[in-house]
Amino acid sequence: MSVLQATKDLRKVSLWLGHAHMQTTEIYTRADPSVKLEALEAIVPPNLRSGRFKATDELIASLRPGSLMQRKK
């Protein structure tokens, strides 16, 4: 919506979003902003653990060159 307000051109927004047809972009312009805000507020963020990811030795070994070819055999 910000791009549309800035450019006043739905074609530019459609190209920027990568839509094949402008009708796809028009769907977004019809949505009521208050409904969008309600939907965003209803989303509960996931409960993620804090800390660093530690890759296992098995994962590291699977990333080495040729490891995928060896598995297929």
Secondary structure, 3 states (H helix, E strand, C coil): CHHHHHHCCHHHHHHHHCCCCHHHHHHHHHCCHHHHHHHHHHCCCCCCCCCCCCCCHHHHHHCCCCHHHHHHC
